[in-house]
Structures are given as C-alpha cells and as structure tokens.
Amino acid sequence: NVGGFLQGGYDYNSQTDESSFYHKRAAFSITGHITDRWTAFLAFEYSNSTSQELWMEYKLADELSVRAGQFKTMFGLENMISPASADLIDDAPMATRYYVGWSGDPLQGNHAGRDLGLLVSGDLFNHVLHYDLSLMNGQGINRRDGNKHKDLAARLLVNVTPELAISGSYYDGVGHAIASSEELNILQGENYTRDRWAVGARVNLPHIKARAEYLGGKDGRVKSEGWYALGTFTIVKDVDLILTYEYFNKNKDIDGGQTNLGGGVQWWFYKGCRLRGIYTNRDVKHGDNYNQLQAAFQLQF
C-alpha cells in the first residue's frame, strides 16, 4: 500500500509583524504486508529529505506484537496521531512537542517524535486494555545512541467505554545533549536525566472529539510541566469548530511558562483533504503577549 499527504499554508505573527506562505510537509509512505503476520513500513519526508520511520513488525497474536526499527516514541496521546489527522496546524501542543523531541528542546533537537529501538505491544481483555513497552536509543531519528544507556518508554490505554479512553505514559531515560542549554544548565556532550510522565483522556462522540492531558518531565535537575485540552465540534457535515487551550513551563523553578488559547474552523472537502484556519493568542509570562493567524491546506492520497 502506497500513500502520502501534502501540507502547506500561510501564517501571520504579530510579535514579529511578519507573514508568509510556506510549504510544511510532503510525506510519502509504503506499507508492505509480507504475510498476514509480517508487516514492513517506510515513511519519508521530502521537505527535509529525511527517513521518518522504517520498521518491521511481527504479530504473534492480538495480545503480542514485536516491532524493530525507527518509529514513534510511545508517549502520550498526541504523538500517536498522524499529522494528517491532528487538529492543530502546529501538529501537537507545546508540551507534547517538547517531551517527545519534536521541537523546543535544544538538547535533543527536532526528531518528529520518533526514535530507534524495540517495541512490544498488544491488546488485552477483548481490546479493553492496550499496552506499549519499548526500549529506545533516546537519541532521535537516523542517529546512533550517544551513550550506553537505553531509554524505557511505556504507555497504557484503557478503553473504559467505546467513547471514552484514559491513558498513562512513562519515560525513563538518560539523554546525551547535542547542544548546550543555559536554561537547563546542561552542556553539549553531557549525559543527563531525561524523564517524562503523562496522564490523559480522550472522548470520541459522533459530533465531538476531545482530548486532555497533563504532562511532566525532568531534564537534569530541572523539572517542567504542561497540560492541554483540545477538541473538535461538528458544526455541519464535514465542517468542524476547533478549540484549544494549552500551557507549558520548561523550568518550574522559574515563575514563567506560556499559555496558548486558540480557535478555528476546518473543512474536510474530500476524504483526507481539508482547509483549516486557526487564531491563537500566545501569552508568554515575563515576555510578549502576541497573536498568530494560521491557514493551512492538506491533500492526502
């Protein structure tokens, strides 16, 4: 099976008083079903010429599958959602992007929430309980481990009802800094504690889809935290209202952090294809309060 999607758009930032059209993503994927149990998957990003995912998986039963290669870090709710389905034009809330190595963390860099390693996963009790347990490099995509420590990522999803699920995630790691951070007091090349945890819930109703999550972390001696709540509400067929609230503080020892409050509309004009417009007020404590207007298109095949 071959597929992919294109994303681009326009944004305006009142902080810099700049606006621009931009090309965001051209993603291409191949799924190979070798047998009814063996699967191979490749995802490539053409905008930066990067292999995003490359793995193979063997399914022994619904209760146990084994995967090896490069794939998404099994942490939180939002990182499991494809950018082709994500509600935010930014793909995920600030805290999620930081904790899974998507953006905002100079110590690890941008790895699109993915890493190299081994994963065992499965569904138990007639799909009431889903688990993911992985052993990862912790260094991000297309990169060998920077130390001998392997990171543990664990996620548990409980389907309380067909409409409601609750999630818990834990990440125990030792990072190897690819750059220095004065804010976290960690130098380039230094090994440091890189732990994360999260608890959240999601609701899927015919016309309402919502998710909320609290996330916390520790880098070296510095603790951080964040949370978000977001949802889509169907106004008319194929047209959704998007509402989002999020907060993230990279250093809890400092009374800082950023709060984003946003709203917008998306129109699914064809299967997998949509137009979105989102306005966001970004309130940076001890900094500027500014506005951002984003518009984006998506074409999927």
N, C-alpha and C positions, 0 to 999 in steps of 0.2 A: 504494500500500500504506500502510495506516494502522496504527500500533501505539503501545505505551506500556507503562509499568510504574509501580507504586506501591511505596514503601518506607517503613517506619516501625519503631518498636521501643521498647526500654527499655534504660537503662544505669544502672550504679552506679559511682561513683568514690570510692575510699577516701581519696584526697587531700583532697577537699572534703567527704567524707561526704554526698554528695548523690546522689539517684536521681530519674529522671524517665522518663515515657513521652514519646515525641517523634514528630513527623512529619518525615521526612527528605526525601522526593523524590516528586514527581508529574510524570513525564516523558511527553511526547507527541511522536510523530514522524510525518512524512509522507515517503514516497519516491515520486517521480514518474518513471516510465520514459517519457520523451518519445519516444525511438526506442530501437532496440536498442543505440545508442551514447551517446545523451544521457541523463543522469540528473540529477535535482534532489533535494535533501534538506533538510528542515527539522526541527530538534529544539528543543522549547520546554520550559522548566522552570516549572511552575505554582507551586511553593512559593515562588519568589522572582520570579516574573513576568519571566523572562529568556529571550531567544533564545540558545540554546546553540550551535547550528550552523545555517548557512544557506549552502549551496554548490551549484554545478552542476559536472558533470564530463563530459568528452567522452573516450571510449575509442577511440583510433585503432587499437590492437591490444593483445594481451596484454602486449606489451613496453612500451607507452607510453599513459598516460592523463594528461589535464591537468585540474586542478581549480582553481576560483577561488571565494573566499568566506571563510567562517568555519568552521573545522574544528579537529580535534585537532592539537596540536603533535606532529610525528613524532619522538618521542624516547623511547627505552627500550622495555621490554616491557609494563609495567603500564598505561601511559597509553593503549595501543591497545585495552585490554579494556574493554568496556562495564560500567558499574556493575551492570547486570543479570546479568552473568556473573562479576564479581570475587569472589574468595574472601573478602577481608577486609570486615567491616562498615564499616571506615574507607575502603573503596574501593581504596586503594593504600598501599604502605609510605611511611614518613615522607620518605625521600629523594626518591622519585618525586613526591610531592605538592609538595615544596618546589621541585624543579628545573623542573617544568612549569607552575608558577604556579597550583597547586591550593589550597594553604594553607601557612601558616607563613612566608611571605615578605612582610613589610610593604612592601617596596619596589615590589612588583608587585601584591599583593592576590590575591584569590581569583577565578580565571578558569576553573576547572574543566578545566584542562589544554588550553585552546583559544586560538586566535588568528586573526587575519585575514591572508590572503595568497594566494600561488600555490603550487601543488604539481604536480610531475611524478612519476609513479610507474609501476611495471610489474614484470612477472615475466620473467626470462630463463632460458635453458637448460632449457626444459621445467619451469618453476616451481621450479628448484633455488635460484635467486637472486631475492630481492625487494628492490627499492630504493625509497626515498622521498627526494626532494630538494625542499625548499621554501624560499621567500623570504617572510618574515613581518614584520609590524609590530613584534612584540615587546612590544606594549602590552596584550595580552589582548583579551577579547571585548567587542564593542559599544563600541569606543573607537578613536579615531584615533591615529596614531602620535604620540609625544611628541617625537621628533627625526627627522632626515632619514635616519638610518641604518636599513637593513633587515637583519633577522637571518636567518642561514642555519641551517636545521635539516636534517640528513642522517641517514638510517638505512639500514642494510644488514642483511638477514636471509638467512642461508644454511641451507637445509633439507638438512642432512647426510644424514639418512635420514627416512622418513615419521614417525618417532617423535622425532627429535632435531633441534633448530634452534639456531643460535648467532646472536647479534645484536650489532651495534656501532652506536653513535649518537654524533653530534657536533653541538653547537650553538654557533655563533659569533654573539654579539650585543652590542649596546650598549643597556642599559636606561635608562629615564627614570623616576626614582623618584617614586611618587605619595605617599610618606610618608617620614619620616626613620627611620634606624636607627643608634642609638648603637653597637650591637654591631658593625656593619659600617662605621661611620664614613662614612656617606653621607647627605646631606641631601635633603629633599624638593625636587623640581625639578632635581636634579643628574643629568647623564648619567654612566653608569658601565659598566665592563666587565661583561658577563653571559655567561660561557662555561660550557658543560657538556659532559660526555662520559660514556659508559657502555658496558659490555660485559657480556653475559649469555648465558644458555642456558635453553632450556625442553625439557621431556620430556613427551610425551603417550603414555601407555600405556593399555590398556583399563581398568585399575583404579587407575592412578596418574597424576596430573598435577602436575608440579613446575616451578618457575621459580627462578632465582637470578641476581643481577645486582650488579655493582659500579658505583657512580656517583660522579663527582667534579665539582666546579664551582669557579668563581671569580667573586666579586662585588666589583668594585673591586680592592683588594689582598688581600682575604681569601679564602683557599681553604677548601673544605669537602669532605666525603666521606661516603659511606654505602653500605651493602650490605644485602641481604636474601636470604633463602631461604624459600620457602613451598611448600606442596603440599597436595593433597587425595588421600585414600586411601579407596577404596570399601570400606565395611565389609560392607554387604548392599546389595541393589538399592535405588538412589535415596537411600542414606544414606552420607555421606562424613565422614571424620575430617579436620579442618583443623589443620595445624601451621604455625607461622610464627616466624621469627627475623629481627629487623631492627635496624640500628644507623644512627644519623645524628649527625654533628657539624657544626654550622653554621660553626664557626670552628676550623680546625686549629691556629691559634696558641695556642689555649686548650685545656688538657687536660680537655675536657668531653665532651659528647655524651649521647645517650640510647640505651638498649638495650631493645627490647621482645621478650618471649618469650611466645607465646600458643598456645592450643589450643582446639578446639571441635568442634562437630558441626553438619552441615546436612542437612536432609531435603527433597528435591525431591518434593513431594507431587502435583504436576501439572506439565505442561510449562511451564517458565519461572517456576514458583511454588515458593517454598521458605520454610522456617523455619530460622533459624541461632541458635546460641548460642556465644559465644567468651569465654574468660577470658584476660586479658593482664596480665602483670607488667611494669610500666614502671619501669625503673631509670635515674634521672637522676643523672649524675655531678655531684657538688657540689650535689645537690638531694635531693628526696624520692624514695624508692622506694615506689611505690604500685600498687594493683591496680585493674583495671577489669573489670566484668562487663557484657557486651553481649548483648542478644537482639533479633532483627530478623525481620520478615516481608517477603515480596516477592510481589506479584501482577502478572503480566505478561499482556498481551493483544496 
